[in-house]
Amino acid sequence: MSDQSFPFHDGSTALANAPGAWLGRLLGGVYARWCTKQMANDAATHFNLLCIKESP
């Protein structure tokens, strides 16, 4: 593994300084909300189906 993949001493990585890093900061919250909503919906669907299958 190359040394470039490891974080620097201040915790940042070389990719954090990339020109597109601002895009990640701009859209990161939107993606996090979408991802969380997807996971919650998938879990609800999964457990709802389990309850339906186990019902007499």
Buried (B, 14 or more C-beta within 10 A) or exposed (E): EEEEEEEEEEEEEEEEEEEEEEEEEEEEEEEEEEEEEEEEEEEEEEEEEEEEEEEE
